[in-house]
Amino acid sequence: MTEISTVNMTHDDWLEHRRSSIGGSDASTVVGLNPYSSLYELWADKRGLLPPKEENEAMRIGHDLEEYVAKRFCEATGKRVRRKNAIIYESEFPFAHANVDRLIVGEDAGLECKTTSILNLKRFRDGEYPPTYYVQCQHYMMVTGKSKWYLAVLILGREFKWFEIARNDEDIEALAAAECEFWELVQSGKEPPVDGSRSCSDTLTVIWADSCHDTIDISAYRAELVRRESLTAKIKELEAERNAIDNELKAFMGEAEAGETEGYKVSWKAQTRRTFDSKRFAADNPDMELSDYYKETTSRIFKIREDK
C-alpha cells in the first residue's frame, strides 16, 4: 500500500492526483448508479478534457461541516476517529485511490461523512441510504482492505443518522472489474458510449464548444433519425394526454388551491413573478450606455428537421 501525504498539498496538485485514478466519489458513476454524472462525463474529466468543477454551495457546506459530522458520529457511537491526511493507493488496484474522511481508532474500519438537504430525507427511511454512498464505502474498503465502513449523514435542519456497512467481497470484485474496464478506456482514449443524460449532453457541449463550416455525411445515423422522429411524435401524444389529465383536475378543483388523495398531493396556487423589462428600460433611457450590463455568451444550437 502506498500513501501520498496531502499535508501542504496544493489544490491543483490534489486535482491532478484525483484525475490520475478512480476515487470513491467516482465509483457510483462507473457502475451507473450516480443520477448526476454520466460515464462519459467522468471519462472526459479523467482525460483532462473538462475544466475543474467549481465548488458550489452544497460542496462548501459538506466540506465545512465534515468535522461536525465526525464529532456527532463519535457522540452517537462512543467511538474515536482520526484523520488520514493522505491519498491511499493499493498495488492490486492501480486504477483506484482512496481519500477517506476518517479512520476508526482501534477498529478495522473507516468513516464517510455526508451532509445532505432535507429534500433527500425520504431516501433515508426504514434504515436505507442512497446506493451511491454504499458504492463509495465499498470502494474505500477495496483500496484500504478494511473490513467495515461507517456512514454518518447530517440531514440539514432535520436529523443525524449513522450506518454500519460491512465489507462485501462479491460487490468489491464486481466494482473492481467495472473500474478496471473503465480505466482502460481512459488510458486508451477510447470513448465510452454516450447516453441520454443531461450530464452527457453538457459534457459534449463543453468538449465541442467550437465549430467549423464543414458539412459531413451522417447517412450511418439515418435509422436513428427516423426513430427519433417517431419518438418525438409519441412524446407529443403522451404530453397531450398528460395535459388533458391536468386540465381535468383544474376544472374539478376550481378555486381550491390544493387537493389530496392517497399517495398524491396536488397544488394549484397563485404566484407572482417580477421581471426586469430591459427593452423598455433601454427605450426610456436612450442616452445611457448599457453595453457593460449585457452578458454575451456563445453556444452551439443543436437542431434536427426533416428535409422534405
Residue, then its C-alpha position, 0 to 999 in steps of 0.5 A: m500500500t502506498e500513501i501520498s501525504t496531502v499535508n501542504m498539498t496544493h489544490d491543483d496538485w490534489l486535482e491532478h492526483r484525483r484525475s490520475s485514478i478512480g476515487g470513491s466519489d467516482a465509483s457510483t458513476v462507473v457502475g451507473l448508479n450516480p443520477y448526476s454524472s454520466l460515464y462519459e462525463l467522468w471519462a472526459d474529466k479523467r482525460g483532462l478534457l473538462p475544466p475543474k468543477e467549481e465548488n458550489e454551495a452544497m460542496r462548501i457546506g459538506h466540506d465545512l461541516e465534515e468535522y461536525v459530522a465526525k464529532r456527532f458520529c463519535e457522540a452517537t457511537g462512543k467511538r474515536v476517529r482520526r484523520k488520514n491526511a493522505i491519498i491511499y493507493e493499493s498495488e492490486f488496484p492501480f486504477a483506484h485511490a482512496n481519500v477517506d474522511r476518517l479512520i476508526v481508532g482501534e477498529d478495522a474500519g473507516l468513516e464517510c461523512k455526508t451532509t445532505s438537504i432535507l429534500n433527500l430525507k425520504r431516501f433515508r427511511d426504514g434504515e436505507y441510504p442512497p446506493t451511491y454512498y454504499v458504492q463509495c464505502q465499498h470502494y474505500m474498503m477495496v483500496t484500504g482492505k478494511s473490513k467495515w465502513y461507517l456512514a454518518v449523514l447530517i440531514l440539514g435542519r432535520e436529523f443525524k443518522w449513522f450506518e454500519i456497512a460491512r465489507n462485501d467481497e462479491d460487490i468489491e470484485a464486481l466494482a473492481a472489474a467495472e473500474c478496471e474496464f473503465w480505466e482502460l478506456v481512459q488510458s486508451g482514449k477510447e470513448p465510452p458510449v454516450d447516453g441520454s443524460r443531461s450530464c452527457s449532453d453538457t459534457l459534449t457541449v463543453i468538449w465541442a464548444d467550437s465549430c467549423h463550416d464543414t458539412i459531413d455525411i451522417s447517412a450511418y445515423r439515418a435509422e436513428l433519425v427516423r426513430r427519433e422522429s417517431l419518438t418525438a411524435k409519441i412524446k407529443e401524444l403522451e404530453a397531450e394526454r398528460n395535459a388533458i389529465d391536468n386540465e381535468l383536475k383544474a376544472f374539478m378543483g376550481e378555486a381550491e388551491a390544493g387537493e389530496t388523495e392517497g399517495y398524491k398531493v396536488s397544488w394549484k396556487a397563485q404566484t407572482r413573478r417580477t421581471f426586469d423589462s430591459k427593452r423598455f428600460a433601454a427605450d426610456n433611457p436612450d442616452m445611457e450606455l448599457s453595453d457593460y450590463y449585457k452578458e454575451t455568451t456563445s453556444r452551439i444550437f443543436k437542431i434536427r428537421e426533416d428535409k422534405 
